[in-house]
């Protein structure tokens, strides 16, 4: 059981590859998010619902977005409260793509 999807919840992972990109979609039928929450999900340390007893630091989506950006990809989300959430990551494939910058060592 995921902390955002209940006992009867589903999480689907889909992969679609085109000539020059790969798209991964992660779709659940969990609690969903309102538009205010969606507007902050990539903010460092942001946690939407502090009333839950779930652990987290609010770093996961911030890091995911940074990694996707470094690889010249996109990450997006659509969500409906009470219905679920869909994240889509699109990354270029093929060729010798290089990150836009490097991470500190």
VMD Tcl script that draws the C-alpha trace (Angstrom):
set ca {
  {0.00 0.00 0.00}
  {1.32 3.42 -1.00}
  {0.90 6.36 1.36}
  {-1.25 8.20 -1.22}
  {-3.20 5.23 -2.59}
  {-5.44 3.20 -0.29}
  {-5.92 -0.55 -0.02}
  {-7.89 -0.78 -3.26}
  {-5.62 1.65 -5.04}
  {-3.84 1.13 -8.32}
  {-0.61 2.53 -9.67}
  {-0.03 2.03 -13.39}
  {3.30 2.65 -15.08}
  {3.24 3.12 -18.85}
  {6.14 3.49 -21.28}
  {5.80 4.94 -24.77}
  {8.83 5.25 -27.04}
  {8.87 7.34 -30.19}
  {11.74 7.98 -32.56}
  {13.53 10.50 -30.38}
  {11.95 10.36 -26.93}
  {10.72 8.04 -24.22}
  {7.70 8.90 -22.13}
  {6.97 7.29 -18.78}
  {3.59 7.89 -17.15}
  {2.80 6.99 -13.55}
  {-0.94 7.07 -12.91}
  {-2.78 6.34 -9.68}
  {-6.34 6.38 -8.42}
  {-5.36 7.84 -5.06}
  {-6.30 10.98 -3.19}
  {-5.32 13.44 -5.92}
  {-4.23 17.04 -5.37}
  {-5.88 20.42 -5.70}
  {-4.44 23.08 -8.03}
  {-2.76 24.95 -5.16}
  {-0.84 21.82 -4.16}
  {0.08 21.03 -7.77}
  {1.53 24.54 -8.17}
  {4.05 23.82 -5.37}
  {4.96 20.14 -5.79}
  {8.42 20.85 -7.22}
  {9.28 23.34 -4.44}
  {12.05 22.12 -2.17}
  {10.74 20.84 1.20}
  {7.09 21.41 0.24}
  {4.63 19.02 1.87}
  {1.00 19.37 0.96}
  {-0.73 17.64 3.85}
  {1.09 17.87 7.15}
  {-1.82 16.24 9.00}
  {-0.91 12.79 7.64}
  {1.34 10.54 9.61}
  {3.57 9.74 6.64}
  {7.26 10.41 6.59}
  {8.93 12.51 3.95}
  {11.22 15.44 3.45}
  {9.64 17.08 0.42}
  {12.73 16.49 -1.71}
  {11.73 13.67 -4.07}
  {9.91 15.64 -6.75}
  {12.39 18.52 -6.51}
  {15.23 16.10 -7.26}
  {13.25 14.31 -9.97}
  {12.55 17.61 -11.75}
  {16.19 18.66 -11.52}
  {17.40 15.37 -13.01}
  {14.83 15.52 -15.82}
  {15.76 19.16 -16.54}
  {19.47 18.29 -16.66}
  {18.70 15.72 -19.34}
  {16.65 18.22 -21.36}
  {13.41 16.42 -20.63}
  {10.06 17.45 -19.23}
  {8.01 16.39 -16.24}
  {4.36 17.21 -15.82}
  {1.46 16.40 -13.55}
  {-2.30 16.41 -13.76}
  {-4.41 15.67 -10.73}
  {-8.02 15.65 -9.64}
  {-8.81 15.64 -5.91}
  {-10.48 12.40 -4.91}
  {-9.74 10.79 -8.28}
  {-6.00 10.47 -8.72}
  {-2.80 11.84 -10.16}
  {-0.78 11.29 -13.32}
  {2.90 12.19 -13.67}
  {4.51 12.14 -17.10}
  {8.25 12.24 -17.71}
  {9.57 12.66 -21.24}
  {13.28 12.23 -21.98}
  {15.17 12.46 -25.25}
  {16.73 9.22 -26.45}
  {19.28 8.38 -29.10}
  {22.22 10.47 -30.11}
  {24.69 11.70 -27.58}
  {22.63 14.09 -25.51}
  {24.55 15.72 -22.71}
  {23.10 17.28 -19.58}
  {22.76 21.08 -19.71}
  {25.12 21.40 -16.77}
  {26.91 19.19 -14.34}
  {26.19 18.44 -10.73}
  {28.76 19.38 -8.10}
  {31.00 16.54 -6.95}
}
mol new
graphics top color blue
foreach p $ca { graphics top sphere $p radius 0.5 }
foreach p [lrange $ca 0 end-1] q [lrange $ca 1 end] { graphics top cylinder $p $q radius 0.2 }
display resetview
